[in-house]
Amino acid sequence: MVIINQYYLVLFLLICACSGETRNGSSADENQEIIISRSAYKNQLYGFWLGQCIANWTGLITEMDKIGGNGKDGNGAGFYTRASWGGPDDVNMWGSKSFSDTIDFFFADEGEIWGADDDTDIEYIYLHLLLDHNTAMLTPRQIAEGWINHIRKEEENYLWVSNQTAFDLMQTGILPPETSDPANNPNYEMIDAQLTTEIFGLLAPGRPGIALKMAELPIRTTARENAQWIAEFYVIMHSLACLNQDQGVRDRLFWMADEARKHLPATSYSAKMYDFVKSQYQSGLTWEKARDALYEKYQVRQEDGYEWPSKEPVCHGCFAAGINFGASMVSLFYGEGDLKETIKIGVLCGWDSDNPTATWGGLIGFMLGKDGVEKAFGRKFSSQFNIHRTRIGFSDGGIDNFSNMAEKGLRVIDQVVTDEIQGKVDKEENVWRIPQDRNTAR
């Protein structure tokens, strides 16, 4: 009897292995489909917005405190180290301090409201525009009108360098992608597109090619060349984040990053920065030494064709996509998938420190989901979000909440799955059935 039971057990396992389906977003061969629970994905989108806000606001404490330079001006000397966590916040490049005197996590408690910032607000606008226009592919005019309707023309309007230039061009009638044309926008290789387009990866789960198609015009609203490729790198990683969920966060992140690295042109400085930081990590150096080596190689010696420290001498290219991408990779590799550790390293790494932290806080927050983020910090957080802190023209006085924002994401994905991916929204089981892209199967 035992032999018969073992026979049927083996037969059952063989049938399961050949069933042609994969659940919970794990990858399989090219003939299989990705089946994703919409309710689970909503929890993950909640985690994306929550993780992004925690990391964004924590990073704002050290934003532009340490920007490189000649090492004598108070901004380049003495980069922060691990020992700086919990210590005093230094003045930034403008000679002022942040809202906190101490470098530590920033939280909005239950009953309080998270404020929008430039790492979350343009993504919020794009999500709104996709729903408002009932489309997965925004047009140049829809983007320009969305920006003009929801961004203040006067300061403080919380726009960064290339975003501001693109916005100014829109008001003269110039539409994307001409708003990032180097002939019109000298800031085309600044960091801006990274802040505004990562969400498109989450809106095309498991299908980075579709995500890149959706994000192409939003990215080229402000970015060209390396800044464009770097923004696309992040979009790819976000799209892949639903796959391989049977594995640990670290292994998944590293696989996602290596997949996204394939998209970077081999001769680009962004590709070489990725390879350099990864080699530093693999060599066993501390993250501080890897960061310092990154600074010396690219901001001081300007190797691999990285010339922005000379092109933008005011702060040695501190707003550029390049050096901030390198710093972002430091926090990615050395954070090893741990949400709190990744945020800490990103906050202390230097330059535009709220942006890489917001990127990884959002991505790891998505991978963990709302419950996982709360577990990582051992506490509950506010779910309310005030888009009108930085933007204008939304209903309910600009007060939204992460659950509603996640629900909006589901509605967009429903359309993407049916119209762009040619998948199916299974209402009965409340899942998406997404044909798998053989290029992203592990």
C-alpha positions as CSV (number, residue, x, y, z in Angstrom):
1,M,0.0,0.0,0.0
2,V,2.9,2.3,0.8
3,I,4.3,1.7,-2.7
4,I,1.0,2.6,-4.4
5,N,0.8,5.8,-2.4
6,Q,4.3,6.8,-3.4
7,Y,3.5,6.1,-7.0
8,Y,0.5,8.4,-7.0
9,L,2.4,11.0,-5.2
10,V,5.1,11.0,-7.8
11,L,2.5,11.1,-10.6
12,F,0.7,14.0,-8.9
13,L,4.0,16.0,-8.7
14,L,4.7,15.3,-12.4
15,I,1.3,16.6,-13.4
16,C,1.7,19.7,-11.3
17,A,5.2,20.3,-12.8
18,C,3.7,20.1,-16.4
19,S,0.5,22.0,-15.7
20,G,1.6,25.0,-17.8
21,E,0.7,27.7,-15.2
22,T,2.6,29.6,-12.6
23,R,0.9,31.4,-9.7
24,N,1.9,34.3,-7.4
25,G,4.0,35.9,-10.1
26,S,6.8,33.3,-10.2
27,S,8.4,32.7,-13.6
28,A,8.3,29.6,-15.7
29,D,8.9,28.6,-19.4
30,E,7.7,30.6,-22.3
31,N,4.5,28.6,-22.8
32,Q,3.3,29.4,-19.3
33,E,1.3,32.4,-18.1
34,I,1.8,34.6,-15.0
35,I,-1.2,34.5,-12.7
36,I,-1.3,37.4,-10.3
37,S,-3.8,37.9,-7.5
38,R,-5.3,41.4,-7.9
39,S,-6.0,41.6,-4.1
40,A,-2.4,40.7,-3.3
41,Y,-1.1,43.2,-5.9
42,K,-3.2,45.9,-4.3
43,N,-1.4,45.2,-1.0
44,Q,1.9,45.5,-2.8
45,L,1.0,48.8,-4.5
46,Y,0.0,50.1,-1.1
47,G,3.5,49.0,0.1
48,F,5.0,50.8,-2.9
49,W,3.5,54.2,-1.9
50,L,4.2,53.7,1.8
51,G,7.8,52.5,1.3
52,Q,8.4,55.3,-1.1
53,C,7.1,58.0,1.3
54,I,9.1,56.6,4.3
55,A,12.3,56.6,2.2
56,N,11.7,59.9,0.4
57,W,11.1,61.8,3.6
58,T,14.0,60.1,5.4
59,G,16.3,61.0,2.5
60,L,15.2,64.6,2.4
61,I,17.1,65.0,5.8
62,T,20.4,64.6,4.0
63,E,19.5,65.8,0.5
64,M,22.5,67.7,-1.0
65,D,24.5,67.7,2.2
66,K,27.4,65.9,0.7
67,I,27.9,66.5,-3.0
68,G,31.5,66.1,-3.7
69,G,33.7,68.9,-5.0
70,N,37.2,69.8,-3.9
71,G,36.8,68.3,-0.4
72,K,37.4,71.7,1.2
73,D,34.1,73.5,0.9
74,G,32.1,71.6,3.6
75,N,30.1,69.7,1.0
76,G,32.7,67.4,-0.5
77,A,34.8,66.6,2.6
78,G,33.8,64.0,5.1
79,F,31.1,62.0,3.4
80,Y,28.6,60.5,5.9
81,T,29.5,57.0,7.1
82,R,27.5,54.3,8.9
83,A,28.4,56.0,12.2
84,S,26.6,59.2,11.1
85,W,23.2,57.5,11.5
86,G,21.4,59.0,14.5
87,G,23.9,61.9,14.5
88,P,23.5,65.5,13.6
89,D,22.4,66.6,10.1
90,D,24.8,68.9,8.4
91,V,23.9,71.9,6.3
92,N,23.2,71.3,2.6
93,M,24.7,72.9,-0.5
94,W,22.5,76.0,0.0
95,G,23.7,76.5,3.5
96,S,20.5,75.5,5.2
97,K,19.4,72.5,7.3
98,S,16.4,70.2,6.8
99,F,13.3,69.8,8.9
100,S,15.2,67.4,11.2
101,D,18.4,68.0,13.2
102,T,19.0,64.3,13.4
103,I,19.7,61.7,10.7
104,D,17.0,59.1,11.4
105,F,13.9,57.6,9.9
106,F,11.0,59.9,9.3
107,F,7.5,58.6,9.9
108,A,3.9,59.9,9.6
109,D,1.9,58.4,12.4
110,E,-1.6,57.2,12.1
111,G,-3.8,60.3,12.1
112,E,-1.1,62.3,10.4
113,I,-0.7,62.9,6.6
114,W,2.2,62.1,4.3
115,G,3.1,65.1,2.2
116,A,3.8,64.7,-1.5
117,D,7.3,65.4,-2.8
118,D,8.9,65.4,-6.2
119,D,9.6,61.6,-5.9
120,T,5.9,60.8,-5.7
121,D,3.9,63.6,-7.1
122,I,4.6,63.3,-10.9
123,E,3.9,59.6,-10.6
124,Y,0.7,60.5,-9.0
125,I,-0.2,62.8,-11.9
126,Y,0.6,60.1,-14.5
127,L,-1.6,57.6,-12.7
128,H,-4.4,60.2,-12.6
129,L,-3.9,61.0,-16.3
130,L,-4.0,57.3,-17.4
131,L,-7.3,56.9,-15.6
132,D,-8.7,60.2,-16.7
133,H,-8.0,59.6,-20.4
134,N,-8.8,55.9,-20.2
135,T,-5.5,54.9,-21.8
136,A,-2.3,53.0,-21.3
137,M,-0.3,55.3,-23.6
138,L,-0.3,59.0,-22.9
139,T,0.1,61.4,-25.8
140,P,2.4,64.5,-25.9
141,R,-0.5,66.9,-25.4
142,Q,-2.1,64.8,-22.5
143,I,1.3,65.0,-20.7
144,A,1.8,68.7,-21.3
145,E,-1.8,69.6,-20.3
146,G,-1.5,67.3,-17.2
147,W,1.7,69.1,-16.1
148,I,0.3,72.6,-16.7
149,N,-3.0,71.8,-14.9
150,H,-1.4,70.3,-11.9
151,I,1.9,72.1,-11.4
152,R,2.2,75.6,-10.0
153,K,3.8,78.0,-12.4
154,E,5.4,80.0,-9.6
155,E,7.9,78.9,-7.0
156,E,7.9,76.9,-4.7
157,N,6.7,74.4,-7.2
158,Y,9.0,71.5,-6.2
159,L,10.4,70.9,-9.7
160,W,13.9,69.7,-10.2
161,V,16.2,70.9,-12.9
162,S,15.2,69.1,-16.1
163,N,11.6,68.9,-14.9
164,Q,11.5,72.7,-14.5
165,T,13.1,73.3,-18.0
166,A,10.6,70.9,-19.6
167,F,7.7,72.6,-17.7
168,D,8.9,76.0,-19.0
169,L,9.0,74.7,-22.5
170,M,5.5,73.3,-22.3
171,Q,4.2,76.7,-21.4
172,T,5.6,78.0,-24.7
173,G,3.8,75.3,-26.6
174,I,6.6,72.8,-27.0
175,L,5.5,69.3,-26.4
176,P,7.3,66.1,-25.3
177,P,9.6,64.6,-26.5
178,E,11.0,67.9,-27.7
179,T,11.0,69.1,-24.1
180,S,14.0,66.8,-23.5
181,D,15.8,67.6,-26.8
182,P,19.3,68.8,-25.9
183,A,18.9,71.7,-28.2
184,N,16.0,72.8,-26.0
185,N,16.8,71.4,-22.7
186,P,20.5,71.5,-21.5
187,N,19.5,69.5,-18.4
188,Y,18.5,66.4,-20.4
189,E,21.0,64.2,-18.4
190,M,19.9,65.2,-15.0
191,I,18.2,62.8,-12.5
192,D,14.6,64.0,-13.1
193,A,13.1,61.1,-15.1
194,Q,14.0,58.6,-12.5
195,L,11.8,60.4,-10.0
196,T,8.7,60.4,-12.2
197,T,8.4,57.2,-14.2
198,E,9.2,54.1,-12.1
199,I,5.5,53.4,-11.5
200,F,5.1,52.4,-15.2
201,G,7.0,49.2,-14.4
202,L,4.4,48.3,-11.8
203,L,1.6,49.0,-14.2
204,A,2.9,46.3,-16.6
205,P,3.6,43.4,-14.2
206,G,6.0,40.9,-15.6
207,R,6.2,42.5,-19.0
208,P,9.1,45.1,-19.1
209,G,8.8,45.6,-22.8
210,I,5.2,46.8,-22.4
211,A,6.3,48.9,-19.4
212,L,9.0,50.6,-21.5
213,K,6.5,51.3,-24.2
214,M,4.2,53.0,-21.7
215,A,7.0,54.9,-20.1
216,E,8.8,56.0,-23.3
217,L,7.2,59.4,-23.7
218,P,7.0,60.3,-20.0
219,I,10.7,59.5,-19.7
220,R,11.6,61.5,-22.8
221,T,9.6,64.4,-21.4
222,T,12.8,65.3,-19.5
223,A,15.5,62.8,-20.3
224,R,17.8,61.7,-23.1
225,E,20.8,59.4,-23.4
226,N,22.2,58.1,-20.0
227,A,19.4,59.7,-18.0
228,Q,16.8,58.0,-20.3
229,W,18.6,54.7,-20.1
230,I,18.8,54.9,-16.3
231,A,15.1,55.7,-16.0
232,E,14.4,52.7,-18.2
233,F,16.6,50.6,-16.0
234,Y,14.4,51.3,-13.0
235,V,11.2,50.8,-15.0
236,I,12.4,47.3,-16.0
237,M,13.3,46.4,-12.4
238,H,9.8,47.5,-11.2
239,S,8.1,45.5,-14.0
240,L,10.1,42.3,-13.0
241,A,9.3,42.7,-9.3
242,C,6.2,40.5,-9.4
243,L,8.3,37.5,-10.6
244,N,10.2,34.8,-8.7
245,Q,8.3,35.4,-5.4
246,D,9.3,32.0,-4.1
247,Q,12.8,33.5,-3.7
248,G,14.3,36.0,-1.2
249,V,14.2,39.7,-1.7
250,R,17.9,40.0,-2.1
251,D,18.2,37.3,-4.8
252,R,15.2,38.7,-6.7
253,L,16.6,42.3,-6.5
254,F,20.0,41.2,-7.8
255,W,18.5,39.2,-10.6
256,M,16.2,42.1,-11.5
257,A,19.1,44.5,-11.6
258,D,21.2,42.2,-13.8
259,E,18.3,41.9,-16.2
260,A,17.9,45.7,-16.3
261,R,21.6,46.1,-16.8
262,K,21.3,44.3,-20.1
263,H,19.3,47.2,-21.4
264,L,22.1,49.8,-20.7
265,P,24.3,50.3,-23.8
266,A,27.6,48.6,-23.2
267,T,29.7,51.7,-23.9
268,S,27.6,54.1,-21.8
269,Y,28.9,55.5,-18.5
270,S,25.7,54.2,-16.8
271,A,26.6,50.6,-17.7
272,K,30.1,51.0,-16.6
273,M,29.0,52.6,-13.3
274,Y,26.8,49.6,-12.6
275,D,29.6,47.2,-13.3
276,F,32.1,49.2,-11.2
277,V,29.9,49.4,-8.1
278,K,28.9,45.7,-8.4
279,S,32.6,44.8,-8.6
280,Q,33.3,46.9,-5.5
281,Y,30.5,45.0,-3.6
282,Q,31.8,41.7,-4.8
283,S,35.4,42.5,-3.7
284,G,34.3,42.8,-0.1
285,L,34.9,46.5,0.4
286,T,32.6,48.4,2.8
287,W,29.9,50.5,1.2
288,E,31.7,53.6,2.4
289,K,34.8,52.7,0.5
290,A,32.8,51.7,-2.5
291,R,31.1,55.2,-2.4
292,D,34.4,56.9,-2.0
293,A,35.9,55.0,-5.0
294,L,32.8,55.9,-7.1
295,Y,33.4,59.6,-6.2
296,E,37.1,59.5,-7.1
297,K,36.5,57.6,-10.3
298,Y,33.7,59.6,-11.7
299,Q,33.3,62.9,-10.0
300,V,37.0,63.6,-9.6
301,R,38.8,61.8,-12.5
302,Q,35.7,61.9,-14.8
303,E,36.4,58.5,-16.3
304,D,34.4,56.5,-18.8
305,G,33.3,59.7,-20.5
306,Y,31.5,61.1,-17.4
307,E,32.0,64.8,-17.9
308,W,29.1,66.4,-15.9
309,P,31.3,67.5,-13.0
310,S,33.0,69.9,-15.5
311,K,29.9,70.7,-17.6
312,E,28.0,71.7,-14.4
313,P,30.6,73.3,-12.2
314,V,28.2,74.9,-9.7
315,C,27.9,71.7,-7.7
316,H,30.1,69.3,-9.8
317,G,27.1,67.6,-11.5
318,C,25.4,66.8,-8.2
319,F,22.0,66.8,-9.9
320,A,23.2,64.5,-12.7
321,A,21.6,61.1,-13.3
322,G,25.0,59.5,-13.4
323,I,26.6,60.0,-10.0
324,N,23.2,59.5,-8.4
325,F,22.8,56.3,-10.3
326,G,26.1,55.1,-9.0
327,A,25.2,56.0,-5.4
328,S,21.9,54.2,-5.9
329,M,23.7,51.0,-6.9
330,V,25.8,51.3,-3.7
331,S,22.6,51.3,-1.6
332,L,21.1,48.5,-3.7
333,F,23.9,46.1,-3.5
334,Y,25.0,46.8,0.1
335,G,21.5,47.0,1.3
336,E,21.0,43.4,0.2
337,G,17.3,43.6,0.1
338,D,16.8,44.7,3.6
339,L,14.4,47.7,3.5
340,K,15.8,49.6,6.5
341,E,19.4,49.0,5.7
342,T,19.0,50.0,2.1
343,I,17.3,53.2,3.1
344,K,20.0,54.0,5.7
345,I,22.8,53.5,3.2
346,G,21.0,55.6,0.5
347,V,20.4,58.4,3.0
348,L,24.1,58.4,4.0
349,C,25.6,57.9,0.6
350,G,25.5,61.5,-0.5
351,W,24.4,63.7,-3.4
352,D,20.6,63.8,-4.1
353,S,20.0,61.3,-1.4
354,D,16.3,61.3,-1.2
355,N,15.9,60.0,-4.8
356,P,17.7,56.7,-4.7
357,T,16.2,56.0,-1.3
358,A,12.7,56.7,-2.6
359,T,13.3,54.4,-5.5
360,W,14.4,51.5,-3.4
361,G,11.9,52.2,-0.6
362,G,9.1,52.1,-3.2
363,L,10.4,49.0,-4.9
364,I,11.2,46.9,-1.8
365,G,8.0,48.3,-0.3
366,F,6.1,46.8,-3.2
367,M,7.9,43.5,-2.9
368,L,7.1,43.3,0.8
369,G,3.6,44.8,0.6
370,K,1.9,46.9,3.2
371,D,2.1,44.3,5.8
372,G,5.8,43.6,5.1
373,V,6.7,47.2,5.4
374,E,4.9,47.5,8.7
375,K,6.6,44.3,9.9
376,A,10.0,45.7,8.9
377,F,9.6,48.7,11.1
378,G,7.4,47.1,13.8
379,R,4.7,49.7,13.6
380,K,1.7,51.2,11.8
381,F,1.8,54.3,9.6
382,S,-0.5,56.9,8.3
383,S,-2.2,55.9,5.0
384,Q,-3.2,59.5,4.0
385,F,-1.4,61.4,1.3
386,N,-1.6,65.1,0.5
387,I,-0.8,65.7,-3.2
388,H,-1.6,69.4,-2.8
389,R,1.6,69.9,-0.7
390,T,3.4,70.1,-4.0
391,R,0.8,69.9,-6.8
392,I,-2.6,71.5,-7.5
393,G,-6.0,70.8,-9.1
394,F,-7.1,67.5,-7.5
395,S,-10.4,66.7,-5.8
396,D,-11.0,66.4,-2.1
397,G,-8.6,69.2,-1.3
398,G,-5.8,66.9,-2.6
399,I,-6.2,64.4,0.3
400,D,-6.0,60.8,-0.9
401,N,-5.0,57.5,0.7
402,F,-2.7,54.6,-0.2
403,S,-5.5,52.1,-0.5
404,N,-7.3,54.3,-3.0
405,M,-4.1,55.0,-4.9
406,A,-3.5,51.2,-5.1
407,E,-7.0,50.7,-6.4
408,K,-6.4,53.2,-9.1
409,G,-3.3,51.2,-10.1
410,L,-5.4,48.1,-10.4
411,R,-7.8,49.8,-12.7
412,V,-5.0,50.9,-15.0
413,I,-3.4,47.5,-15.0
414,D,-6.8,45.9,-16.0
415,Q,-6.6,48.0,-19.1
416,V,-3.0,47.3,-19.7
417,V,-3.5,43.5,-19.3
418,T,-6.4,43.4,-21.8
419,D,-5.3,46.1,-24.4
420,E,-1.5,46.0,-24.4
421,I,-0.5,42.5,-23.1
422,Q,-3.5,40.6,-24.6
423,G,-4.0,38.9,-21.3
424,K,-7.1,38.4,-19.3
425,V,-8.7,39.9,-16.2
426,D,-10.3,36.9,-14.5
427,K,-13.1,38.5,-12.5
428,E,-14.3,35.2,-11.0
429,E,-10.9,34.4,-9.4
430,N,-9.9,38.0,-9.1
431,V,-6.6,37.5,-10.9
432,W,-4.7,38.6,-14.0
433,R,-3.7,36.0,-16.5
434,I,-0.6,37.4,-18.3
435,P,1.1,35.6,-21.2
436,Q,4.7,35.3,-20.1
437,D,7.4,37.0,-22.0
438,R,10.1,34.4,-22.8
439,N,12.8,37.1,-22.5
440,T,12.1,37.5,-18.8
441,A,11.7,33.9,-17.8
442,R,14.4,32.8,-15.4
